[in-house]
């Protein structure tokens, strides 16, 4: 699994770009401070997504145990309930 919360700042010409763990550009910024702020936002977003994934996984497992179904059956039901 690739860590989503690994970001770096690279100087390209006269701009600073933020790159994720797999080398994809997240954005370009005119100053290093702006790029560092973007990294902080990206790290926060990644951490919130990680937490949400853990919670959904717990809900899927609970649904599986409660109703005696497999993950393939439980996951869509949990996903439907998530957006209500």
FENPENOR-V701618 format. One line per field, one symbol per residue. burial: b if it has 9 or more other ideal C-beta (glycine too) atoms within 8 Angstrom, else e. Layout:
burial = ???
This chain:
burial = eeebbebebeeeeebbbbbbeeeeebeebeebebbbebbeebbeebbebbeeeeebeebbbebbeeeeeeeebbbebbbeeeee
